[in-house]
Amino acid sequence: MAEVALRNVVKKYDDVVAVSSINLDIPNNEFLVLVGPSGCGKSTTLRMIAGLEEITAGEIVIGGEVVNDLPPKDRDIAMVFQNYALYPHMTVAENMSFGLKLRKFAKDEIKARVDNAAKILDITELLTRRPKQLSGGQRQRVAMGRAIVRNPKVFLFDEPLSNLDAKLRVQMRTEIKRVHQKVKTTTIYVTHDQVEAMTLADRIVVMNGGKIEQIGSPNDLYHHPKTRFVAGFIGSPAMNLIPAKLETNGSSLKVRLSDNLSFPVPENRAARYRGAIGKDVLLGLRPEHITETRGANGASGNSHEFPATLDVVEPMGMETMVFFKVDGVEVCGRVEPTAAKGSGETMLLRANLDHMHLIDPNTNRVL
Protein backbone atom coordinates (compact mmCIF):
# COMPACT_ATOMS: atom_id res chain seq x y z
CA MET A 1 0.00 0.00 0.00
CA ALA A 2 1.44 3.34 -1.02
CA GLU A 3 0.81 6.86 -2.17
CA VAL A 4 1.32 7.62 -5.86
CA ALA A 5 2.34 11.01 -7.24
CA LEU A 6 2.79 12.29 -10.79
CA ARG A 7 4.91 15.43 -11.17
CA ASN A 8 4.72 17.31 -14.50
CA VAL A 9 4.49 14.02 -16.39
CA VAL A 10 4.69 14.31 -20.17
CA LYS A 11 4.44 11.64 -22.86
CA LYS A 12 5.25 12.38 -26.49
CA TYR A 13 5.25 10.12 -29.52
CA ASP A 14 7.51 12.03 -31.90
CA ASP A 15 5.69 15.36 -32.25
CA VAL A 16 2.38 14.08 -30.84
CA VAL A 17 1.74 14.98 -27.19
CA ALA A 18 -0.28 12.14 -25.65
CA VAL A 19 -0.06 13.38 -22.05
CA SER A 20 0.62 17.03 -21.34
CA SER A 21 2.39 17.89 -18.07
CA ILE A 22 -0.08 16.38 -15.61
CA ASN A 23 0.20 16.60 -11.83
CA LEU A 24 -1.66 14.18 -9.60
CA ASP A 25 -1.48 13.06 -5.96
CA ILE A 26 -3.16 9.77 -5.04
CA PRO A 27 -3.32 9.09 -1.27
CA ASN A 28 -2.80 5.67 0.26
CA ASN A 29 -5.83 3.36 -0.10
CA GLU A 30 -7.73 5.68 -2.46
CA PHE A 31 -9.74 4.32 -5.38
CA LEU A 32 -9.01 6.78 -8.18
CA VAL A 33 -10.60 6.53 -11.62
CA LEU A 34 -9.16 8.07 -14.78
CA VAL A 35 -12.02 8.66 -17.21
CA GLY A 36 -12.33 10.27 -20.61
CA PRO A 37 -12.97 9.55 -24.29
CA SER A 38 -10.70 7.42 -26.47
CA GLY A 39 -7.36 9.09 -27.09
CA CYS A 40 -7.51 11.36 -24.03
CA GLY A 41 -4.32 9.89 -22.48
CA LYS A 42 -5.81 7.90 -19.60
CA SER A 43 -4.42 4.47 -20.59
CA THR A 44 -1.07 6.00 -21.49
CA THR A 45 -0.93 7.55 -18.01
CA LEU A 46 -1.71 4.18 -16.40
CA ARG A 47 0.93 2.43 -18.50
CA MET A 48 3.54 5.02 -17.48
CA ILE A 49 2.72 4.37 -13.81
CA ALA A 50 3.10 0.65 -14.48
CA GLY A 51 6.40 1.15 -16.29
CA LEU A 52 5.07 -0.22 -19.57
CA GLU A 53 5.62 3.17 -21.24
CA GLU A 54 8.65 5.39 -20.77
CA ILE A 55 7.87 8.93 -19.72
CA THR A 56 9.18 11.81 -21.80
CA ALA A 57 9.51 14.20 -18.86
CA GLY A 58 8.54 14.50 -15.20
CA GLU A 59 8.55 12.10 -12.26
CA ILE A 60 6.43 9.20 -11.06
CA VAL A 61 6.64 8.48 -7.34
CA ILE A 62 5.31 5.31 -5.68
CA GLY A 63 5.59 4.98 -1.91
CA GLY A 64 7.97 7.93 -1.72
CA GLU A 65 10.38 6.47 -4.31
CA VAL A 66 10.92 7.89 -7.80
CA VAL A 67 10.34 4.92 -10.12
CA ASN A 68 11.10 6.49 -13.52
CA ASP A 69 13.98 4.08 -14.15
CA LEU A 70 12.57 1.01 -12.40
CA PRO A 71 11.26 -1.86 -14.58
CA PRO A 72 7.65 -2.91 -14.00
CA LYS A 73 8.60 -5.97 -11.92
CA ASP A 74 10.38 -3.78 -9.36
CA ARG A 75 7.58 -1.23 -8.88
CA ASP A 76 5.48 -3.51 -6.65
CA ILE A 77 2.31 -2.98 -8.65
CA ALA A 78 -0.26 -5.46 -9.99
CA MET A 79 -2.22 -4.84 -13.16
CA VAL A 80 -5.56 -6.18 -14.39
CA PHE A 81 -6.01 -5.83 -18.14
CA GLN A 82 -9.00 -5.60 -20.46
CA ASN A 83 -8.24 -9.10 -21.76
CA TYR A 84 -7.83 -11.58 -18.94
CA ALA A 85 -4.41 -12.89 -20.09
CA LEU A 86 -4.87 -16.26 -18.37
CA TYR A 87 -2.76 -19.29 -19.27
CA PRO A 88 -5.23 -21.74 -20.88
CA HIS A 89 -3.31 -24.87 -19.85
CA MET A 90 -3.21 -23.91 -16.14
CA THR A 91 -5.94 -24.23 -13.53
CA VAL A 92 -7.35 -21.18 -11.78
CA ALA A 93 -5.13 -21.85 -8.76
CA GLU A 94 -2.05 -22.23 -10.98
CA ASN A 95 -2.85 -19.00 -12.84
CA MET A 96 -3.24 -17.12 -9.58
CA SER A 97 -0.06 -18.53 -8.06
CA PHE A 98 2.21 -18.36 -11.10
CA GLY A 99 3.77 -15.00 -10.25
CA LEU A 100 4.42 -16.08 -6.67
CA LYS A 101 6.18 -19.24 -7.86
CA LEU A 102 8.47 -17.18 -10.07
CA ARG A 103 9.37 -15.13 -7.01
CA LYS A 104 10.24 -18.34 -5.08
CA PHE A 105 7.54 -18.00 -2.41
CA ALA A 106 7.10 -20.98 -0.10
CA LYS A 107 4.34 -23.41 -1.05
CA ASP A 108 2.43 -22.87 2.20
CA GLU A 109 2.53 -19.09 1.69
CA ILE A 110 1.34 -19.46 -1.90
CA LYS A 111 -1.56 -21.70 -0.89
CA ALA A 112 -2.60 -19.35 1.91
CA ARG A 113 -2.59 -16.33 -0.41
CA VAL A 114 -4.48 -18.11 -3.19
CA ASP A 115 -7.10 -19.46 -0.76
CA ASN A 116 -7.56 -16.02 0.81
CA ALA A 117 -7.95 -14.29 -2.58
CA ALA A 118 -10.36 -16.98 -3.77
CA LYS A 119 -12.47 -16.47 -0.66
CA ILE A 120 -12.57 -12.69 -1.16
CA LEU A 121 -13.64 -13.15 -4.80
CA ASP A 122 -15.99 -16.07 -4.14
CA ILE A 123 -14.19 -18.37 -6.59
CA THR A 124 -13.00 -21.09 -4.17
CA GLU A 125 -15.01 -23.75 -6.01
CA LEU A 126 -13.34 -22.75 -9.31
CA LEU A 127 -9.71 -23.30 -8.27
CA THR A 128 -9.36 -26.62 -10.06
CA ARG A 129 -10.97 -25.48 -13.34
CA ARG A 130 -9.22 -24.18 -16.45
CA PRO A 131 -10.07 -20.83 -18.12
CA LYS A 132 -12.09 -22.41 -20.95
CA GLN A 133 -14.49 -23.77 -18.32
CA LEU A 134 -15.19 -20.28 -16.93
CA SER A 135 -17.56 -17.46 -17.91
CA GLY A 136 -16.23 -14.00 -18.74
CA GLY A 137 -17.05 -12.71 -15.28
CA GLN A 138 -15.32 -15.67 -13.63
CA ARG A 139 -12.22 -15.16 -15.75
CA GLN A 140 -12.08 -11.51 -14.73
CA ARG A 141 -12.33 -12.58 -11.07
CA VAL A 142 -9.37 -14.90 -11.62
CA ALA A 143 -7.38 -12.05 -13.17
CA MET A 144 -8.21 -9.93 -10.10
CA GLY A 145 -7.22 -12.82 -7.84
CA ARG A 146 -3.86 -13.07 -9.58
CA ALA A 147 -3.32 -9.40 -8.71
CA ILE A 148 -4.56 -9.71 -5.12
CA VAL A 149 -2.20 -12.59 -4.20
CA ARG A 150 0.73 -10.33 -5.04
CA ASN A 151 -0.27 -8.04 -2.14
CA PRO A 152 1.12 -5.09 -4.13
CA LYS A 153 1.47 -1.45 -3.16
CA VAL A 154 -0.82 -0.39 -6.00
CA PHE A 155 -3.54 -2.02 -8.13
CA LEU A 156 -3.86 -0.82 -11.73
CA PHE A 157 -7.00 -1.63 -13.76
CA ASP A 158 -7.05 -0.94 -17.50
CA GLU A 159 -10.69 -1.02 -18.68
CA PRO A 160 -11.20 -4.46 -17.10
CA LEU A 161 -14.94 -4.70 -17.82
CA SER A 162 -14.97 -3.71 -21.50
CA ASN A 163 -15.28 -7.30 -22.74
CA LEU A 164 -18.30 -8.13 -20.56
CA ASP A 165 -21.97 -7.75 -21.44
CA ALA A 166 -23.99 -4.94 -19.84
CA LYS A 167 -25.55 -7.01 -17.03
CA LEU A 168 -22.24 -8.61 -16.09
CA ARG A 169 -20.49 -5.22 -16.09
CA VAL A 170 -22.93 -4.01 -13.45
CA GLN A 171 -22.31 -7.12 -11.34
CA MET A 172 -18.53 -6.83 -11.67
CA ARG A 173 -18.59 -3.13 -10.72
CA THR A 174 -20.16 -4.16 -7.44
CA GLU A 175 -17.60 -6.95 -7.00
CA ILE A 176 -14.65 -4.61 -7.61
CA LYS A 177 -16.00 -2.08 -5.12
CA ARG A 178 -16.57 -4.83 -2.55
CA VAL A 179 -13.03 -6.17 -3.07
CA HIS A 180 -11.53 -2.72 -2.56
CA GLN A 181 -13.44 -2.37 0.72
CA LYS A 182 -11.88 -5.65 1.88
CA VAL A 183 -8.40 -5.18 0.40
CA LYS A 184 -7.55 -1.56 1.21
CA THR A 185 -4.96 -1.00 -1.50
CA THR A 186 -4.32 2.14 -3.54
CA THR A 187 -6.18 1.55 -6.81
CA ILE A 188 -5.98 3.40 -10.13
CA TYR A 189 -8.71 2.41 -12.57
CA VAL A 190 -9.03 3.48 -16.22
CA THR A 191 -12.34 3.51 -18.08
CA HIS A 192 -14.14 5.41 -20.85
CA ASP A 193 -17.48 4.63 -19.13
CA GLN A 194 -18.47 7.54 -16.89
CA VAL A 195 -21.10 5.37 -15.13
CA GLU A 196 -18.28 3.03 -14.03
CA ALA A 197 -16.30 6.05 -12.87
CA MET A 198 -19.21 7.49 -10.87
CA THR A 199 -20.09 4.21 -9.14
CA LEU A 200 -16.55 3.05 -8.28
CA ALA A 201 -14.43 6.09 -7.50
CA ASP A 202 -13.48 7.89 -4.34
CA ARG A 203 -12.21 10.57 -6.73
CA ILE A 204 -12.44 10.91 -10.49
CA VAL A 205 -9.87 12.46 -12.83
CA VAL A 206 -11.56 13.62 -16.04
CA MET A 207 -9.05 13.74 -18.91
CA ASN A 208 -9.42 15.33 -22.33
CA GLY A 209 -6.79 15.83 -25.00
CA GLY A 210 -3.93 14.65 -22.79
CA LYS A 211 -4.80 17.09 -20.01
CA ILE A 212 -6.69 16.92 -16.73
CA GLU A 213 -9.99 18.80 -17.02
CA GLN A 214 -11.11 18.38 -13.41
CA ILE A 215 -10.48 16.25 -10.31
CA GLY A 216 -13.11 15.64 -7.65
CA SER A 217 -15.53 13.27 -5.99
CA PRO A 218 -18.33 11.86 -8.17
CA ASN A 219 -20.82 14.27 -6.58
CA ASP A 220 -18.51 17.27 -7.05
CA LEU A 221 -18.08 16.55 -10.75
CA TYR A 222 -21.77 15.87 -11.27
CA HIS A 223 -23.13 18.91 -9.44
CA HIS A 224 -20.24 21.37 -9.82
CA PRO A 225 -18.54 20.88 -13.20
CA LYS A 226 -15.94 23.51 -14.00
CA THR A 227 -15.84 23.14 -17.80
CA ARG A 228 -18.19 22.49 -20.69
CA PHE A 229 -16.47 19.17 -21.34
CA VAL A 230 -16.98 17.86 -17.79
CA ALA A 231 -20.59 19.11 -17.73
CA GLY A 232 -21.35 17.24 -20.94
CA PHE A 233 -19.29 14.12 -20.24
CA ILE A 234 -20.37 13.27 -16.68
CA GLY A 235 -23.98 12.14 -16.40
CA SER A 236 -26.18 9.77 -18.39
CA PRO A 237 -28.08 11.09 -20.26
CA ALA A 238 -25.73 14.02 -20.66
CA MET A 239 -26.45 17.51 -19.39
CA ASN A 240 -28.51 19.64 -21.78
CA LEU A 241 -26.44 22.53 -23.15
CA ILE A 242 -28.75 25.10 -24.74
CA PRO A 243 -27.51 28.29 -26.48
CA ALA A 244 -28.93 31.35 -24.71
CA LYS A 245 -28.32 35.03 -24.01
CA LEU A 246 -28.13 36.60 -20.55
CA GLU A 247 -30.37 39.66 -20.26
CA THR A 248 -31.54 42.10 -17.62
CA ASN A 249 -35.12 41.92 -16.39
CA GLY A 250 -35.56 45.09 -14.33
CA SER A 251 -33.29 44.55 -11.34
CA SER A 252 -33.13 40.81 -12.04
CA LEU A 253 -31.58 38.64 -14.76
CA LYS A 254 -33.02 36.17 -17.23
CA VAL A 255 -31.62 33.74 -19.77
CA ARG A 256 -33.33 33.93 -23.15
CA LEU A 257 -33.42 30.64 -25.04
CA SER A 258 -35.69 31.71 -27.89
CA ASP A 259 -38.11 34.46 -28.89
CA ASN A 260 -40.83 32.72 -26.89
CA LEU A 261 -38.91 31.25 -23.96
CA SER A 262 -36.77 32.75 -21.21
CA PHE A 263 -36.00 31.63 -17.65
CA PRO A 264 -35.51 33.92 -14.64
CA VAL A 265 -32.11 33.59 -12.96
CA PRO A 266 -32.35 32.79 -9.23
CA GLU A 267 -31.48 35.85 -7.12
CA ASN A 268 -28.67 34.04 -5.31
CA ARG A 269 -26.88 33.57 -8.66
CA ALA A 270 -27.41 37.03 -10.11
CA ALA A 271 -24.21 38.63 -8.76
CA ARG A 272 -22.16 35.73 -10.07
CA TYR A 273 -23.53 36.11 -13.60
CA ARG A 274 -23.70 39.92 -13.99
CA GLY A 275 -20.41 40.06 -15.86
CA ALA A 276 -22.01 38.06 -18.68
CA ILE A 277 -25.02 40.35 -19.28
CA GLY A 278 -25.62 40.78 -23.01
CA LYS A 279 -23.34 37.87 -23.91
CA ASP A 280 -24.09 34.56 -25.57
CA VAL A 281 -23.91 31.69 -23.06
CA LEU A 282 -24.84 28.02 -22.81
CA LEU A 283 -27.52 27.10 -20.29
CA GLY A 284 -26.77 23.75 -18.67
CA LEU A 285 -29.61 21.75 -17.12
CA ARG A 286 -29.56 18.04 -16.39
CA PRO A 287 -32.54 15.96 -17.59
CA GLU A 288 -33.72 15.30 -14.03
CA HIS A 289 -34.09 19.05 -13.52
CA ILE A 290 -36.61 19.23 -16.37
CA THR A 291 -39.72 17.40 -15.17
CA GLU A 292 -43.48 17.44 -15.43
CA THR A 293 -45.27 19.93 -13.17
CA ARG A 294 -45.80 18.20 -9.83
CA GLY A 295 -47.98 20.70 -7.97
CA ALA A 296 -47.03 23.25 -5.34
CA ASN A 297 -45.52 20.68 -2.99
CA GLY A 298 -43.01 19.54 -5.61
CA ALA A 299 -42.10 22.97 -6.94
CA SER A 300 -39.06 25.00 -6.00
CA GLY A 301 -39.39 28.77 -5.78
CA ASN A 302 -36.84 28.90 -8.57
CA SER A 303 -38.73 26.55 -10.89
CA HIS A 304 -40.23 27.81 -14.13
CA GLU A 305 -43.01 26.21 -16.16
CA PHE A 306 -43.00 26.12 -19.95
CA PRO A 307 -44.84 24.19 -22.70
CA ALA A 308 -42.96 21.80 -24.99
CA THR A 309 -44.02 19.74 -27.99
CA LEU A 310 -42.55 16.28 -27.54
CA ASP A 311 -40.57 14.75 -30.42
CA VAL A 312 -39.68 11.41 -28.80
CA VAL A 313 -40.96 9.63 -25.69
CA GLU A 314 -38.84 6.81 -24.23
CA PRO A 315 -40.48 4.78 -21.41
CA MET A 316 -37.80 3.35 -19.09
CA GLY A 317 -40.04 1.68 -16.51
CA MET A 318 -39.32 3.72 -13.39
CA GLU A 319 -39.19 6.95 -15.44
CA THR A 320 -39.79 8.25 -18.95
CA MET A 321 -37.34 10.28 -21.02
CA VAL A 322 -38.88 13.03 -23.14
CA PHE A 323 -37.12 14.82 -25.99
CA PHE A 324 -38.16 18.16 -27.47
CA LYS A 325 -36.53 21.09 -29.23
CA VAL A 326 -35.78 24.60 -28.01
CA ASP A 327 -34.99 26.88 -30.94
CA GLY A 328 -33.81 23.86 -32.96
CA VAL A 329 -31.67 22.32 -30.16
CA GLU A 330 -32.69 18.92 -28.79
CA VAL A 331 -33.37 18.87 -25.05
CA CYS A 332 -34.00 15.87 -22.76
CA GLY A 333 -36.14 15.74 -19.62
CA ARG A 334 -37.06 13.03 -17.10
CA VAL A 335 -40.70 12.66 -16.10
CA GLU A 336 -42.87 10.23 -14.16
CA PRO A 337 -43.64 6.99 -16.04
CA THR A 338 -47.19 7.93 -17.06
CA ALA A 339 -46.76 11.71 -17.33
CA ALA A 340 -46.01 11.85 -21.08
CA LYS A 341 -48.68 10.73 -23.54
CA GLY A 342 -46.70 10.44 -26.74
CA SER A 343 -44.75 12.16 -29.49
CA GLY A 344 -46.45 15.17 -31.03
CA GLU A 345 -48.21 16.02 -27.77
CA THR A 346 -47.70 19.36 -26.01
CA MET A 347 -46.68 18.94 -22.38
CA LEU A 348 -46.24 21.43 -19.56
CA LEU A 349 -42.74 20.97 -18.11
CA ARG A 350 -40.91 22.59 -15.22
CA ALA A 351 -37.23 23.63 -15.19
CA ASN A 352 -35.58 23.67 -11.76
CA LEU A 353 -33.21 26.63 -12.05
CA ASP A 354 -31.60 26.00 -8.67
CA HIS A 355 -29.48 23.52 -10.61
CA MET A 356 -28.71 25.66 -13.68
CA HIS A 357 -25.20 26.27 -15.01
CA LEU A 358 -24.06 29.01 -17.35
CA ILE A 359 -21.08 28.31 -19.57
CA ASP A 360 -19.01 30.80 -21.55
CA PRO A 361 -18.82 29.26 -25.07
CA ASN A 362 -15.60 31.17 -25.81
CA THR A 363 -13.60 29.80 -22.86
CA ASN A 364 -15.76 26.67 -22.21
CA ARG A 365 -15.58 27.50 -18.50
CA VAL A 366 -18.58 27.33 -16.17
CA LEU A 367 -19.36 30.80 -14.86
N, C-alpha and C positions, 0 to 999 in steps of 0.2 A: 504494500500500500504506500502510495507516494503522491506528492504534489507534482503537477506538470506545468511548465511555463514555456511559452513561446515568446522570444524577444526579437522583434523586427525581422521575422522570418520571410524570406523571399524565395520563390522558385521560378526560374526561367527555363524555357526550352528554346534555345537560340534567342531570337528576338521576341518570343511570345512570353508574356508574364502570366504565369498560371496562378501564382499566389503573390500578393503585393503587400509586403511589409506588415504582416499581421502581428499583433501583440495579444496574448491570451494567458490568463492565470487560472488554473484548474485546481481547486483545493483537494486535499486528501478525501477520499470516499465519495466525491461528487459524481453524479451521473450527468455528463454533459453531452448534448446532441449538436452536431454540426449539420445544418439543413440548408438546402438551396437547390436551384435547378441544375440540370446537367451542365457540366463545364464551369461551375462556379468556383472550383478549387477545394471542395470539401474532402474528397477522397485523396487528392494530392497531399493535403495537409496531414491526413491520417497516416499516409504512407511515409511521410517525412518523420513523423513521430516514431513510427515503427522502425525506421532505418531502411525501408525498402526504396526510398528515393533520397538522393543526396540533396541537401539544401544549397541554394545559390548564395545566400547571405543570411546572417542572423544566428541565433542560438536556440537550441532546444534543451531544456533542463528537466530531468526526471529525478525526483527524490534529492534535489539539491546538487546533482551532478550534471555537468554539461556533457551531452551524449552525441554531439555532432559527429565525432569520429569513431563511435562505438558501432560494431556490427549488430544486426538485430538480435542475435543470440545472447549478447551481453547486456541488453537493455532491460532485461527482466520484465518483458511485456508478453502478453498472450493475445493472439488475434483470431477473430472469428470472421470468416469470409462469406461472401455471397453464395459461392458454391461450397459445398460442405468439405470437399477435399479429404474424404475418408478413403483409407486403403481397402479396396473391395475384398481382398483375400484374408483380411483380419477380422476378428470378432469385435464387437463394441468395446469390450474390456481391453483388448489388445490395441485398438485404435486410441483409446483414452490414455493408455499407459505407455505408448511408444516413446514419447518425448522423455518420460522419466527414466525409461530403460537406457536411452542414449546417454543420459546424464549419470548413469551408474547408481541410481537410487536402490536401496535395499528392497528385496521382494515384499517384506512385510509392510514397509512404508508405502510402496506402490499400491498394494492391495487396499490398505486403509484409505488412501487418497481416492482411489477409484470408487470404492464402496461409498465413501462419504459424498462424492460428487453425484453418483448415481442416485443416492437417496434424495439429495437436494432437487435433482431434476426429474425424479420419479421415473427412472429408467432401469431400476434394479433388475426387473424381469427380462430386460433386453440384453444383458451383458454377454450372453453366449451367442447372440445372433450376429449375422453379417449384414453389411449395409444394404444389400439387395433385398433383404427381408424386412426392411424398415420403410415407413412412410416418410414423406418429406419433413414433416414436423419432428419425427423421431430422429432423423438424421441430423437435423439442426440442433437438437438437444445433445446428441453425441458430440457434435463439434463444440458446443458450449462446455460439455463435460471435459473434453480434452484441454480446454483452456483453464477450467477451474482447478484441475488437478495440479497444474503448474504452480498454483498459489502465487501469481505474479504481482508486481507492484501496480500494474495498470492493465485493464482489459481494453482492447480495441475491437470495435465491431464495424465492419464495412458492408453496409446494406444487407444484413444477414437474412432479412425476410422477403427479399425481392422475388425469390423463386417460388414462394408459397402462394396458394390461392387466398382469396380475400378472407374467408372464414378462419382459415388456419393462421393468417397473419394476426388477426385479432387475438386468437388464443395465445400465440407465441409472444405477443407484446406483453400480455399479462404474465406469462411465464418469466420473461426476461426481467420484468420489474420485481417479481417475487424473488427471483434469484439474487438480484442486487440487494434486496432488503436482508437476505440471509448472509450473503458474502459481500461484506462492506468493502469493496475495492473500487478505487478510482476507475471510472469507465468513460470512454470516449466513443460515441456512437454516431456513425454517418448514415444519413438517409436523405432521399429527395421527397419523402412523404411527410408533409407537415403534420398530419394526424398522428403518425408515429412519434414525431418530435414532441408534440403537445402532451401526449399521454405518458411518455417515458421520462422526460427530462426533469432534472432539478433546475438546470438552466439550459437555454437554447442559444446557439450562435447562428444567426442568419447570415449566410454568405451570398455574395452576388458579384460576378466579374472578378473573382480573386481577392475581394476585399470583404471585411466584416461590416455588414450594414447595421446590426444591432445585437446586443447581448442582454439577456434578461430571463426572468422566470416565464413559464408559459403564459401566466395571467398578465404579466407586464407587457409582453409582446402583443397579446391579443387585444388588450384594452388601451394600451398606450404606445402604439407604433410611432416611431420617429421619422419614418420615411414612407414615401409612396410604395416602394417595393415591399417593405415589411407589411404595410397595411393590406396590400393586395395578395401577398403570398400566404400569410398566416390566416387561417380560417377556412372552413369548408361548409357551404359555398363561400366564395371570396367576398370581401367587403365590396359594396357598391361604390364606385367612384364616378360621380356625376358632375360634368362641367357646370359651373355656376359663376355668378358675379356677386360680390359683397357690396351691399348698398346700405345707405342710411334710411331709417324709418322714423322720422322725428328725432327723438333722443336715443332711439334704439337702433339695432342693426337687423338686416334680413339678408338671406341668401336667395338670389333669384335663379331658378332653374330653367324657367321658360317664361313666355309672355303671360301665361295663365297660372303659373305656380311659383310661389316663393314661401320660404320658411322663416319664421322669426328666430333670431339667435338668442339663446338663453342669456339673461342679464349677467350671470356670473362668468360668461365667456366674452362679453362685449369688449372689455378693456384689452384682452389678449389679442383680439382680432382687428382692432381699430386701424392698425397700420396697413391693413389690406383693403380698406374701403376703396371702392371703384375699380378694384383689380379682378381679373379672372382667377378663379380658384377651382379646386375640385372638392366637392362635398362628399365625405366618406360616411356611409351608414351601413352597418352590418344587416344582413337579412332579418335577423331576429329583432331588430329595432324598427322594422316596418311590418306592422301586424294589422289585423282587422280591428275595428273599434270594439272595445270590450267594456264600455260603460264607464261611468264616473269612477268606480272603485278601481278600475284597471288603468286609469289614465294619469300620466304624470302632468304636472303643471306646465311642463315644457314639451308636451306632445302636440302635434298639429295634424288635423284631419285633412285628407284630400281624396278626390275620386281618381280611379285609375281603370282603364279598360284592359282587361287581362288578355295577354297573347297566348300564354301557355300555363296550364295548371298541372302540377305534378304531385299526386297523392303519395305520401311516404308512410302512411299508417298512423304514427303518433302526431304527425304534422303534415301540412301541405305547403309546397313551394309554389309561389305565384310569380309570374314574370310579366312585366309590362314595360312600356317605353315612356321615358321622359325626354321630350325634345329629341327623339330619335335614338336615345341611349337606353339599352336594356337594363332594367333594374329588377332585382329579386327580393321578395319578401317571404316571411314565414308566417303562416296563419294556422288557426285551429283546423283539425281534419275536415270538418264539414262546413267551414266558413265560406269557401269559394265554390261557386256553382259550376263554372266552366269557362273555356276560352270564349272571347267575344263579349263576355258580361262586364258591366261596369260595377266596380266594388269600392266601397268607402274604406280607405286604409288610414292608418295612423303612424306617423313618424315620431319616434322618441328622440328628441333633439338633445337630451341630456348625454347621449352617446355619440354625438356628431363629431367629425374631424374635418378640419379645413386644411387643404394641402396646396402649397404654392407649386403650380405646374412648371415653373421655370427652374426652381431649385430641387423639386421633388421632396421637400422637407415638410413635415407636419407643423402647422403654425401653433 
